[in-house]
Amino acid sequence: MGAAYHESELPYPAIEEYVRFICEHVQQGCAIHRIPLPRLVLEPGRSLIARAGVVVYRVGTVKHSAQRRWLLLDGGLADNPRPALYQTRYSALPVLSPDRPLAGPAWIGGPYCESGDILIEGIDLPEISVGELIAVPVSGAYQLSMGSNYNGARKPAVVMVESGVARLIQRRENIQDLVLRDLHYMKRGKSCLHSRD
C-alpha cells in the first residue's frame, strides 16, 4: 500500500477500505474460476513509514524571474532523487507560521546545478525569506535510503522525535566521511588517487 505524498492524492483510502477492496476482488475471482481461497498476505510497505518522516531544508536563495519565484534550498537531488527519477510530487510548508497568507506559486530547487534538481513545481506558498526552514512531509519511506554523495554532497543528520523528545540518531556527514575510502599516495611529486575493488 502506497502513501499520499501530495495533496492531489488525498483523501487516501483507509487501510480497512484497501483491504476490503482487495479481499472482495480476490473472492470474486476465486468464485468465477472455481479455485479455493488463498491465504492473503498484504505488505503495507511505505504506508507505515512514509508519514513518519519529514525533511527540513533551509532556503539559501530566493530568485524571481518574469514567470517564476524560485526557492533554492540546501538540499535536493542528492538527498531525495525521487522527483527526478519517478516524477514524485511532494508538498511543502514553512516551519514557522505555516498558515500565513499565500503569495502565489513557487518552484523549489536544490543546489546541485542539474536541470533535474527540482523538488517541487508550482506550489502555493507564503512569502519566504532567505534562511527560513521549509518542511517537506511524507518523506520517510525512501528518501534516506536513496540519498547519495552526488557532487560531493554530505548526507544530513537524522533526528528522531518520540513523545515530544528529539534525539540525534545519525550525525551529519563531514568531509572526512567523504574521503574515508579513498587511497591517496604521492607519485613523482603529484598526488594520485587509486581505487581497487
PAFIKOL-5287 format. One record per atom (N, C-alpha, C): x, y, z; residue in three letters; residue number from 1. Coordinates in steps of 0.02 Angstrom, whole numbers, padded with zeros to 5 digits. Each point is the difference from the previous one (the first is absolute). Layout:
N
       X       Y       Z  type  seq
       X       Y       Z   ALA  NUM
...
//
This chain:
197
       X       Y       Z  type  seq
   00042  -00059   00000   MET    1
  -00042   00059   00000   MET    1
   00044   00062   00000   MET    1
  -00015   00046  -00044   GLY    2
   00041   00060  -00008   GLY    2
  -00016   00053   00052   GLY    2
   00023   00060  -00013   ALA    3
  -00011   00057   00045   ALA    3
  -00015   00061  -00043   ALA    3
  -00040   00045   00027   ALA    4
  -00015   00063  -00035   ALA    4
   00057   00049   00014   ALA    4
   00037   00019  -00052   TYR    5
   00055   00047   00008   TYR    5
  -00023   00072  -00013   TYR    5
  -00055   00008  -00034   HIS    6
  -00023   00066  -00022   HIS    6
  -00074   00007   00013   HIS    6
  -00023   00062   00008   GLU    7
  -00071   00013   00014   GLU    7
  -00046  -00028  -00053   GLU    7
   00023  -00003  -00063   SER    8
  -00042  -00025  -00054   SER    8
  -00017  -00074   00009   SER    8
   00038  -00035   00042   GLU    9
  -00012  -00072   00012   GLU    9
  -00045  -00012   00061   GLU    9
  -00025   00054   00029   LEU   10
  -00044  -00006   00058   LEU   10
  -00073   00006  -00022   LEU   10
  -00048  -00028   00034   PRO   11
   00011  -00043   00060   PRO   11
   00025  -00068  -00021   PRO   11
   00046  -00026   00039   TYR   12
   00028  -00067  -00014   TYR   12
  -00044  -00051   00035   TYR   12
  -00013  -00057  -00032   PRO   13
  -00044  -00049   00031   PRO   13
   00028  -00026   00067   PRO   13
  -00046  -00010   00046   ALA   14
   00020  -00031   00064   ALA   14
   00022  -00071  -00013   ALA   14
   00043  -00027   00042   ILE   15
   00025  -00068  -00010   ILE   15
  -00057  -00050  -00001   ILE   15
  -00053   00013   00040   GLU   16
  -00058  -00046   00001   GLU   16
  -00033  -00002  -00069   GLU   16
  -00008   00058  -00032   GLU   17
  -00030   00002  -00067   GLU   17
   00044  -00036  -00050   GLU   17
   00064   00010   00004   TYR   18
   00048  -00032  -00046   TYR   18
  -00004  -00076   00007   TYR   18
   00001  -00025   00061   VAL   19
  -00002  -00073   00012   VAL   19
  -00068  -00028  -00023   VAL   19
  -00053   00035   00015   ARG   20
  -00067  -00022  -00022   ARG   20
  -00002  -00006  -00076   ARG   20
   00024   00050  -00035   PHE   21
   00000   00000  -00074   PHE   21
   00039  -00061  -00027   PHE   21
   00060  -00011   00027   ILE   22
   00040  -00057  -00023   ILE   22
  -00036  -00066   00014   ILE   22
  -00025  -00008   00061   CYS   23
  -00032  -00063   00019   CYS   23
  -00062  -00014  -00043   CYS   23
  -00041   00050  -00012   GLU   24
  -00060  -00011  -00041   GLU   24
   00018  -00022  -00070   GLU   24
   00050   00031  -00030   HIS   25
   00019  -00018  -00068   HIS   25
   00033  -00069  -00004   HIS   25
   00039  -00017   00051   VAL   26
   00030  -00067   00002   VAL   26
  -00055  -00052   00007   VAL   26
  -00049   00012   00044   GLN   27
  -00055  -00047   00008   GLN   27
  -00040  -00008  -00064   GLN   27
  -00014   00056  -00033   GLN   28
  -00038  -00004  -00064   GLN   28
   00039  -00039  -00053   GLN   28
   00065   00014  -00004   GLY   29
   00041  -00035  -00050   GLY   29
   00004  -00075   00014   GLY   29
   00007  -00018   00063   CYS   30
   00003  -00071   00018   CYS   30
  -00067  -00035  -00015   CYS   30
  -00056   00034   00013   ALA   31
  -00065  -00029  -00014   ALA   31
  -00010  -00010  -00075   ALA   31
   00019   00049  -00039   ILE   32
  -00008  -00005  -00073   ILE   32
   00041  -00057  -00028   ILE   32
   00061  -00008   00024   HIS   33
   00046  -00051  -00027   HIS   33
  -00003  -00065   00039   HIS   33
  -00044  -00002   00050   ARG   34
  -00009  -00061   00041   ARG   34
   00065  -00026   00029   ARG   34
   00034   00044   00032   ILE   35
   00062  -00020   00035   ILE   35
  -00008   00018   00074   ILE   35
   00035  -00036   00043   PRO   36
  -00007   00014   00072   PRO   36
   00029   00068   00018   PRO   36
  -00027   00028   00052   LEU   37
   00026   00064   00023   LEU   37
   00071  -00008   00025   LEU   37
   00044   00044  -00022   PRO   38
   00070  -00005   00024   PRO   38
   00007   00034   00068   PRO   38
   00058  -00011   00030   ARG   39
   00018   00039   00060   ARG   39
   00027   00066  -00026   ARG   39
  -00031   00054   00019   LEU   40
   00017   00066  -00027   LEU   40
   00047   00036   00049   LEU   40
   00057   00020  -00025   VAL   41
   00049   00037   00041   VAL   41
   00012   00067  -00035   VAL   41
  -00011   00054   00035   LEU   42
   00011   00067  -00027   LEU   42
   00059   00032   00035   LEU   42
   00045   00027  -00040   GLU   43
   00060   00032   00027   GLU   43
  -00013   00075  -00001   GLU   43
  -00007   00032   00058   PRO   44
  -00020   00071   00000   PRO   44
   00053   00049  -00023   PRO   44
   00064  -00021   00000   GLY   45
   00053   00041  -00028   GLY   45
   00003   00071   00025   GLY   45
   00006   00046  -00048   ARG   46
   00012   00070   00018   ARG   46
  -00058   00033   00036   ARG   46
  -00060  -00031  -00003   SER   47
  -00057   00031   00035   SER   47
   00013   00003   00075   SER   47
   00044  -00043   00026   LEU   48
   00017   00001   00071   LEU   48
   00053   00052   00017   LEU   48
   00045   00013  -00047   ILE   49
   00059   00039   00015   ILE   49
  -00001   00070  -00029   ILE   49
  -00030   00009  -00059   ALA   50
   00007   00063  -00036   ALA   50
  -00022   00060   00041   ALA   50
  -00056  -00004   00034   ARG   51
  -00025   00058   00038   ARG   51
   00041   00013   00062   ARG   51
   00042  -00047   00020   ALA   52
   00040   00010   00060   ALA   52
   00060   00044  -00012   ALA   52
   00016   00013  -00063   GLY   53
   00060   00040  -00016   GLY   53
  -00017   00068  -00028   GLY   53
   00036   00050   00023   VAL   54
  -00005   00068  -00025   VAL   54
   00071   00025  -00011   VAL   54
   00013   00027  -00059   VAL   55
   00066   00028  -00012   VAL   55
  -00006   00076   00007   VAL   55
   00051   00030   00030   VAL   56
   00000   00073   00010   VAL   56
   00060   00029  -00037   VAL   56
  -00015   00047  -00045   TYR   57
   00052   00034  -00039   TYR   57
   00004   00074   00021   TYR   57
   00058   00030  -00011   ARG   58
   00007   00072   00011   ARG   58
   00002   00034  -00069   ARG   58
  -00037   00055  -00006   VAL   59
  -00001   00038  -00063   VAL   59
   00065   00040  -00004   VAL   59
   00038  -00012  -00053   GLY   60
   00063   00036  -00010   GLY   60
  -00007   00061  -00044   GLY   60
  -00046  -00003  -00048   THR   61
  -00010   00054  -00047   THR   61
  -00073   00004  -00021   THR   61
  -00025   00060  -00009   VAL   62
  -00066   00011  -00030   VAL   62
   00012   00040  -00063   VAL   62
  -00023  -00027  -00058   LYS   63
   00010   00034  -00064   LYS   63
  -00068   00011  -00033   LYS   63
  -00006   00055  -00034   HIS   64
  -00061   00016  -00037   HIS   64
   00017   00009  -00073   HIS   64
  -00035  -00036  -00044   SER   65
   00005   00012  -00071   SER   65
  -00066   00030  -00023   SER   65
  -00008   00012  -00064   ALA   66
  -00063   00029  -00024   ALA   66
  -00059  -00046   00014   ALA   66
   00011  -00066  -00001   GLN   67
  -00055  -00047   00009   GLN   67
   00001  -00039   00065   GLN   67
   00057  -00003   00034   ARG   68
   00004  -00045   00057   ARG   68
   00036   00030   00060   ARG   68
  -00020  -00026   00057   ARG   69
   00035   00014   00063   ARG   69
   00036  -00064   00019   ARG   69
   00065   00003   00008   TRP   70
   00041  -00059   00016   TRP   70
   00023   00003   00073   TRP   70
  -00007  -00055   00036   LEU   71
   00029  -00008   00066   LEU   71
   00054  -00053  -00008   LEU   71
   00062   00019   00010   LEU   72
   00056  -00047  -00008   LEU   72
   00024  -00021   00069   LEU   72
   00001  -00065   00011   LEU   73
   00012  -00028   00066   LEU   73
   00070  -00027   00008   LEU   73
   00015  -00021   00062   ASP   74
   00066  -00029   00014   ASP   74
   00000  -00076  -00011   ASP   74
  -00050  -00026  -00032   GLY   75
  -00003  -00071  -00016   GLY   75
  -00045  -00010  -00060   GLY   75
  -00001  -00061  -00025   GLY   76
  -00042  -00014  -00058   GLY   76
   00016  -00067  -00031   GLY   76
   00026   00000  -00060   LEU   77
   00010  -00061  -00039   LEU   77
   00041  -00053   00037   LEU   77
   00051   00020   00036   ALA   78
   00043  -00049   00034   ALA   78
  -00035  -00034   00057   ALA   78
  -00042   00037   00037   ASP   79
  -00033  -00032   00058   ASP   79
  -00070  -00025  -00018   ASP   79
  -00028   00022  -00057   ASN   80
  -00065  -00026  -00021   ASN   80
  -00004  -00001  -00076   ASN   80
   00023  -00054  -00032   PRO   81
  -00002  -00004  -00073   PRO   81
  -00068  -00020  -00028   PRO   81
  -00049  -00014   00042   ARG   82
  -00064  -00026  -00024   ARG   82
  -00037   00046  -00049   ARG   82
  -00002   00067   00011   PRO   83
  -00033   00042  -00050   PRO   83
   00033  -00005  -00069   PRO   83
   00067  -00004  -00002   ALA   84
   00035  -00006  -00064   ALA   84
  -00008  -00069  -00031   ALA   84
   00001  -00052   00041   LEU   85
  -00004  -00069  -00027   LEU   85
  -00071  -00021  -00018   LEU   85
  -00048   00017   00043   TYR   86
  -00068  -00027  -00007   TYR   86
  -00053   00054  -00008   TYR   86
   00020   00064  -00003   GLN   87
  -00047   00055  -00002   GLN   87
  -00047  -00001   00061   GLN   87
   00025  -00022   00056   THR   88
  -00038   00001   00062   THR   88
  -00016   00073   00018   THR   88
  -00062   00013   00018   ARG   89
  -00021   00067   00019   ARG   89
  -00004   00005   00076   ARG   89
   00033   00050   00027   TYR   90
  -00001   00013   00072   TYR   90
  -00035   00065   00014   TYR   90
  -00015   00010   00063   SER   91
  -00026   00063   00024   SER   91
   00052   00032   00045   SER   91
  -00012   00061   00022   ALA   92
   00047   00033   00045   ALA   92
  -00036   00056   00036   ALA   92
   00028   00021   00056   LEU   93
  -00026   00057   00037   LEU   93
   00055   00029   00043   LEU   93
  -00005   00066   00015   PRO   94
   00050   00028   00044   PRO   94
  -00006  -00028   00070   PRO   94
   00055  -00009   00034   VAL   95
   00000  -00027   00068   VAL   95
  -00033   00049   00048   VAL   95
   00017   00065  -00006   LEU   96
  -00029   00050   00044   LEU   96
  -00059   00033  -00034   LEU   96
  -00054   00008   00036   SER   97
  -00062   00032  -00025   SER   97
  -00022  -00029  -00067   SER   97
  -00013  -00064  -00003   PRO   98
  -00019  -00031  -00064   PRO   98
  -00068   00023  -00026   PRO   98
  -00042   00030   00042   ASP   99
  -00066   00020  -00022   ASP   99
  -00004   00074  -00020   ASP   99
   00056   00033  -00010   ARG  100
  -00002   00070  -00022   ARG  100
  -00025   00004  -00072   ARG  100
  -00021   00058  -00024   PRO  101
  -00031   00006  -00066   PRO  101
   00046  -00023  -00057   PRO  101
  -00030  -00032  -00049   LEU  102
   00038  -00024  -00057   LEU  102
   00019   00058  -00046   LEU  102
   00058  -00006  -00032   ALA  103
   00025   00052  -00045   ALA  103
   00006  -00024  -00072   ALA  103
  -00029  -00058  -00015   GLY  104
   00003  -00026  -00067   GLY  104
   00047  -00060  -00006   GLY  104
   00005  -00026  -00062   PRO  105
   00039  -00061  -00010   PRO  105
   00075   00012   00006   PRO  105
   00034  -00053   00021   ALA  106
   00074   00001   00005   ALA  106
   00027  -00065  -00028   ALA  106
   00059   00004  -00029   TRP  107
   00036  -00059  -00023   TRP  107
   00057  -00010   00049   TRP  107
   00008  -00062   00023   ILE  108
   00049  -00014   00052   ILE  108
   00054  -00045  -00030   ILE  108
   00062   00025   00002   GLY  109
   00056  -00037  -00028   GLY  109
   00057  -00007   00048   GLY  109
   00047  -00043  -00019   GLY  110
   00058  -00012   00042   GLY  110
   00063   00033  -00027   GLY  110
   00058  -00014   00030   PRO  111
   00062   00034  -00015   PRO  111
   00046  -00036  -00050   PRO  111
  -00024  -00051  -00035   TYR  112
   00047  -00045  -00035   TYR  112
   00012   00016  -00073   TYR  112
  -00023   00056  -00025   CYS  113
   00014   00021  -00069   CYS  113
  -00020  -00052  -00051   CYS  113
  -00057  -00031   00010   GLU  114
  -00028  -00049  -00046   GLU  114
  -00071   00021  -00017   GLU  114
  -00020  -00009  -00063   SER  115
  -00068   00017  -00020   SER  115
  -00051  -00042   00038   SER  115
   00019  -00059   00023   GLY  116
  -00046  -00043   00037   GLY  116
  -00002   00013   00074   GLY  116
   00037   00050   00023   ASP  117
   00002   00014   00072   ASP  117
  -00057   00047   00019   ASP  117
  -00060  -00022  -00013   ILE  118
  -00061   00037   00018   ILE  118
  -00042  -00046   00042   ILE  118
  -00011   00020   00062   LEU  119
  -00039  -00041   00046   LEU  119
  -00076   00008  -00010   LEU  119
  -00022   00063  -00008   ILE  120
  -00071   00014  -00004   ILE  120
  -00011   00056  -00050   ILE  120
  -00050  -00008  -00042   GLU  121
  -00016   00051  -00050   GLU  121
  -00068   00032   00014   GLU  121
  -00002   00066  -00002   GLY  122
  -00061   00038   00003   GLY  122
  -00043  -00010   00062   GLY  122
   00030  -00002   00058   ILE  123
  -00038  -00009   00062   ILE  123
  -00016   00068   00031   ILE  123
  -00062   00010   00021   ASP  124
  -00019   00062   00031   ASP  124
   00030   00005   00070   ASP  124
   00038   00053   00011   LEU  125
   00034   00011   00064   LEU  125
  -00005   00074   00019   LEU  125
   00007   00015   00064   PRO  126
   00005   00070   00021   PRO  126
   00066   00031  -00024   PRO  126
   00009   00064   00014   GLU  127
   00066   00030  -00012   GLU  127
   00050  -00036   00044   GLU  127
   00056  -00019  -00029   ILE  128
   00052  -00037   00035   ILE  128
   00065   00039  -00005   ILE  128
   00036   00005   00055   SER  129
   00063   00038   00002   SER  129
   00059  -00048   00002   SER  129
   00057   00025  -00021   VAL  130
   00063  -00036   00005   VAL  130
   00012  -00018   00073   VAL  130
   00019  -00061   00013   GLY  131
   00014  -00023   00068   GLY  131
  -00059  -00037   00032   GLY  131
  -00060   00007  -00029   GLU  132
  -00058  -00035   00028   GLU  132
   00006  -00075  -00011   GLU  132
  -00034  -00036   00043   LEU  133
  -00003  -00073  -00005   LEU  133
  -00064  -00021  -00035   LEU  133
   00007  -00047  -00047   ILE  134
  -00056  -00028  -00037   ILE  134
  -00005  -00074   00018   ILE  134
  -00059  -00023   00018   ALA  135
  -00011  -00071   00016   ALA  135
  -00034  -00034  -00059   ALA  135
   00025  -00059  -00018   VAL  136
  -00031  -00042  -00051   VAL  136
  -00023  -00063   00035   VAL  136
  -00066  -00006   00011   PRO  137
  -00025  -00059   00037   PRO  137
  -00002  -00062  -00044   PRO  137
  -00015  -00055   00031   VAL  138
  -00008  -00066  -00033   VAL  138
   00062  -00017  -00039   VAL  138
   00057   00004   00033   SER  139
   00064  -00015  -00034   SER  139
   00037  -00057   00033   SER  139
  -00034  -00040   00039   GLY  140
   00035  -00051   00039   GLY  140
   00007  -00068  -00031   GLY  140
  -00029  -00012  -00058   ALA  141
   00002  -00067  -00028   ALA  141
   00066  -00016  -00034   ALA  141
   00022   00042  -00045   TYR  142
   00059  -00017  -00039   TYR  142
   00053   00055  -00002   TYR  142
  -00017   00059   00023   GLN  143
   00046   00056  -00008   GLN  143
   00068  -00015   00032   GLN  143
   00002  -00023   00061   LEU  144
   00063  -00013   00034   LEU  144
   00040  -00055  -00034   LEU  144
  -00034  -00054  -00019   SER  145
   00035  -00056  -00030   SER  145
   00024   00013  -00071   SER  145
  -00032   00047  -00035   MET  146
   00020   00015  -00069   MET  146
   00049   00058  -00004   MET  146
   00014   00033   00055   GLY  147
   00046   00056  -00001   GLY  147
   00070  -00020  -00022   GLY  147
   00037   00048  -00027   SER  148
   00067  -00016  -00025   SER  148
   00047   00058   00017   SER  148
   00062  -00009  -00020   ASN  149
   00050   00053   00008   ASN  149
   00013   00035  -00066   ASN  149
  -00051   00003  -00042   TYR  150
   00006   00031  -00066   TYR  150
   00030   00070   00005   TYR  150
   00047   00014  -00044   ASN  151
   00034   00065  -00001   ASN  151
   00033   00018   00065   ASN  151
   00019  -00051   00039   GLY  152
   00034   00012   00063   GLY  152
  -00047   00020   00056   GLY  152
  -00064  -00012  -00009   ALA  153
  -00048   00018   00053   ALA  153
   00011  -00044   00061   ALA  153
  -00006   00030   00057   ARG  154
   00004  -00037   00063   ARG  154
  -00071  -00014   00025   ARG  154
  -00012  -00061   00021   LYS  155
  -00067  -00018   00023   LYS  155
  -00018   00037   00064   LYS  155
  -00063   00021   00006   PRO  156
  -00020   00039   00058   PRO  156
  -00008  -00043   00062   PRO  156
  -00004   00034   00056   ALA  157
  -00014  -00034   00064   ALA  157
  -00071  -00025   00000   ALA  157
  -00013  -00051   00042   VAL  158
  -00067  -00028   00008   VAL  158
  -00019   00006   00074   VAL  158
  -00058   00028   00012   VAL  159
  -00024   00009   00068   VAL  159
  -00065  -00040   00008   VAL  159
  -00006  -00036   00055   MET  160
  -00062  -00035   00015   MET  160
  -00036   00036   00056   MET  160
  -00065   00010  -00010   VAL  161
  -00041   00033   00051   VAL  161
  -00050  -00052   00025   VAL  161
   00001  -00011   00066   GLU  162
  -00046  -00048   00030   GLU  162
  -00026   00029   00065   GLU  162
  -00065   00003   00006   SER  163
  -00033   00027   00061   SER  163
   00026   00071   00015   SER  163
   00010   00039  -00052   GLY  164
   00022   00069   00010   GLY  164
   00073   00009   00014   GLY  164
   00039  -00054  -00001   VAL  165
   00072   00004   00014   VAL  165
   00038  -00015  -00065   VAL  165
   00045   00046  -00019   ALA  166
   00040  -00008  -00061   ALA  166
   00069  -00025   00018   ALA  166
   00025  -00048  -00039   ARG  167
   00069  -00022   00011   ARG  167
   00032  -00017  -00067   ARG  167
   00064   00015  -00004   LEU  168
   00039  -00012  -00060   LEU  168
   00011  -00076  -00007   LEU  168
  -00018  -00028  -00058   ILE  169
   00012  -00072  -00010   ILE  169
   00050  -00013  -00056   ILE  169
   00014   00052  -00041   GLN  170
   00054  -00004  -00049   GLN  170
   00030   00069  -00006   GLN  170
   00065   00005   00009   ARG  171
   00032   00065  -00004   ARG  171
   00008   00021  -00073   ARG  171
   00008   00065  -00009   ARG  172
   00012   00027  -00068   ARG  172
   00069  -00025  -00024   ARG  172
   00005  -00017  -00064   GLU  173
   00064  -00020  -00027   GLU  173
   00047   00060  -00004   GLU  173
   00065  -00014   00004   ASN  174
   00050   00052  -00008   ASN  174
   00047  -00019  -00058   ASN  174
   00048   00044  -00014   ILE  175
   00046  -00011  -00055   ILE  175
   00039  -00065   00010   ILE  175
   00019  -00015   00061   GLN  176
   00037  -00062   00013   GLN  176
  -00041  -00062  -00019   GLN  176
  -00066   00003   00010   ASP  177
  -00042  -00056  -00021   ASP  177
   00002  -00010  -00076   ASP  177
   00004   00056  -00037   LEU  178
   00000  -00005  -00073   LEU  178
   00063  -00032  -00027   LEU  178
   00056   00012   00033   VAL  179
   00064  -00026  -00027   VAL  179
   00025  -00061   00038   VAL  179
  -00041  -00028   00044   LEU  180
   00021  -00055   00043   LEU  180
   00026  -00060  -00040   LEU  180
  -00031  -00015  -00057   ARG  181
   00020  -00060  -00039   ARG  181
   00051   00015  -00054   ARG  181
   00018   00064  -00008   ASP  182
   00048   00018  -00052   ASP  182
   00071  -00019   00021   ASP  182
   00039  -00024  -00047   LEU  183
   00070  -00018   00013   LEU  183
   00044   00051  -00036   LEU  183
   00036   00040   00038   HIS  184
   00043   00053  -00027   HIS  184
   00073  -00020   00009   HIS  184
   00041   00016  -00049   TYR  185
   00072  -00006   00010   TYR  185
   00035   00047  -00049   TYR  185
   00063   00013   00013   MET  186
   00040   00046  -00041   MET  186
   00038  -00040  -00052   MET  186
  -00001   00026  -00062   LYS  187
   00037  -00032  -00054   LYS  187
   00030   00055  -00043   LYS  187
   00067   00002  -00006   ARG  188
   00035   00050  -00040   ARG  188
  -00022   00071   00018   ARG  188
  -00008   00011   00064   GLY  189
  -00016   00067   00023   GLY  189
  -00073   00020  -00008   GLY  189
  -00042  -00047  -00025   LYS  190
  -00070   00017  -00010   LYS  190
  -00042  -00045   00045   LYS  190
  -00054   00028   00023   SER  191
  -00047  -00040   00040   SER  191
  -00044  -00040  -00046   SER  191
  -00004  -00065   00011   CYS  192
  -00039  -00043  -00043   CYS  192
  -00053  -00035   00041   CYS  192
  -00053  -00018  -00032   LEU  193
  -00054  -00035   00032   LEU  193
  -00010  -00066  -00037   LEU  193
   00006  -00054   00037   HIS  194
  -00012  -00066  -00029   HIS  194
  -00054  -00035   00039   HIS  194
  -00038  -00040  -00035   SER  195
  -00051  -00040   00035   SER  195
   00007  -00071  -00022   SER  195
  -00020  -00044   00043   ARG  196
  -00001  -00071  -00017   ARG  196
  -00065  -00031   00023   ARG  196
  -00021  -00052  -00033   ASP  197
  -00064  -00032   00017   ASP  197
   00002  -00032   00069   ASP  197
//
